[in-house]
Amino acid sequence: MTHHCRILSAWLVSILACWLALATARLHEVHAEAGDTWRPRVVVPTKGEVWPQPRNQTKSSNTLSLDENTFSFQYEGPCFVVQEALKRYRREILFQNCAKPQASGGATRRHAPNLHTHSINGHLDTLKVTVSHECEDLPTHHMDESYYLSISSNEESFISARSVWGALRGLETFSQLVYSPDGVSWVVNETFIYDEPRFPHRGLLIDSSRHFLPMESIMDTLDAMTYNKMNVLHWHIVDDESFPYVSKTFPSMSEKGAYDPEIRVYRPADVQHVISEAAGRGIRVMAEFDTPGHTRSWGEAFPDLLTTCYKEAEPSGKLGPIDPTTNATYAFLKELFTEVADTFPEQFVHLGGDEVSFDCWKSNPNITDFMAEIGIPGDYKKLEQFYIQRLLKIVQGLRKSYMVWQEVFDNKVEIAPDTVVHVWKEPHKEEMSSVTAAGFNALLSSCWYLDYISYSKDWTKYYACDPHNFTGTPKQKSLVQGGEACIWGEYVDATNLISRTWPRASAVAERLWSPASVKVTKETASRFEEQRCRMLKRGLKVEPENGPGVCECDYIV
């Protein structure tokens, strides 16, 4: 290299070094302005903030310490649900922490800084819990989930609720207010909260037909729902692919229709265990037996229940939807749904009614002859209407209310006034407007299909979807019961049910619980990050949703 080249090279290196220094300095300035001097683009979790955000909350910077060895709940009531919840929170949730292992080579493990400074202003020995109304064992659609919570250094600290369900929600809130500033001690800020949900129905649909979900996965789902104050497990328990529900009336349906009739089934004791564990967490279990479509697995045991498909005037060997033309069909359905009504105490049964293909019905000469006899030749929507109306009468006779997918409404089936129409298609705003304008209750899921995964943080789009965001009168808005996140099972099983659902469903949970005025802000993202870290600490393998970051316990799950 010549002398001039060496000078030019040194000059270029100096220029590059200066540019890098300026760029680095500016990067630090940007993150300092953003309040994050730790790492670029990292959402730092809050500590001791509540998810979903309460309706009214006043929080002081004063803190009270808690001793995990001596702290206790004081409850003198007789309600079993509250007694068991207090044991569960005290034993399994309230003072859960994770060890801080050493990095390799003995170096101290790098962890997120504590950005919360505090001074101790007192000590919290006891939290009093009171329930003013009678005990309840099973949650209902109209249950009262409101509560008051007061944490004070100079007055009695308490959770006060009218119902056991409000007490459960208050307990979850209290458990989130308590945090560890240093991984060793425990504190809680002086706080006053009045809280109640915006919508009565805040659900999650799970699908145990496309892939069987073991009991452990369902129990984890119930825990996650509890941590997010969701209150309806919509159990899409059977479908075309498999029939894992063990029917006492028709045991051959699971014997022939399940993936494995010995292992991959839900026996009566399993179903009752799910219902019991859910009830203890204030969660309703609503079963869905979708008909007349989505019933291929039913035909493994009862092929005559389904329609025989034809090709060129001969049976093709394929079966289609339930045959709506025979009295034997409705006798079968009455027996099955009588069992379902007895098994599931929930007032609502989801009857499905979506995605019915008419091709097989059109091909079958017995079907077309029947349609001509009853005066609806060629009108297959009216044939579906004929079937659905007979099924609805059966369910009404069992003193159950029902929920249906929106196609039942769209096809102008005559439905009962208290029917809940479940909206899942786009454009959902127009559908919500139409359903409520007709005077029916509505439930939204269209924008909360969590099995539709995408790159980057998609929780904000779930958060932005509001069930009341449609053109309608106040009366129409009052008919909106809430919504459900749906995690369909085509590509979901026990390996990814929790990680794919959470914390994305947490965004839906806050939208359905908190006031409409609560919007996405930087603080919301930090609370969301804390909620994700909190669920990790409680043993759930939930995925990162805010991009790069760190949780205290992300290495132990």
ABEGO torsion letter per residue (X at the ends): XBAAAAAAAAAAAAAAAAAAAAAAAAAAAAAAAAGBAABBGBBBBBBGBBOBBBABBBBBABBBBBBAAABBBBBABABAAAAAAAAAAAAAAAABBBBBBBBBGGBBBBBBBBABBBBBAEBBABBBBBBABBBBABBBAABBABBBBBBBAABBBBBBBABAAAAAAAAAAAAAABBBAAGABBBBBBBBBBBBBABABBBBBBBAAABBBBAAAAAAAAAAAAAAGBABBBBBABBAABBABBBAABAAAAAAABABAAABBBBAAAAAAAAAAAAAAGBBBBBBBBOABGAAAAAAABAAABBBBBBGGBBAGBBBBBBAABAAAAAAAAAAAAAAAAABABABBBAEGBGBBAAAAAABAAAAAAAAAAGABGBAAAAAAAAAAAAAAAAAAAGBBBBBBAAAAAAGBBBBAABBBBBABOBAAAAAAAAAAAGBBBBBAAAABAABBBBEBAAAAAAABBAABBBBBAAAAAABAEBBBBBBAAABBAAAAAAAAOAAAAAAAAAAABBAABBBBAAAAAAAAAAAAAAAAAGBBBBBAAEBEBBAAAAAX
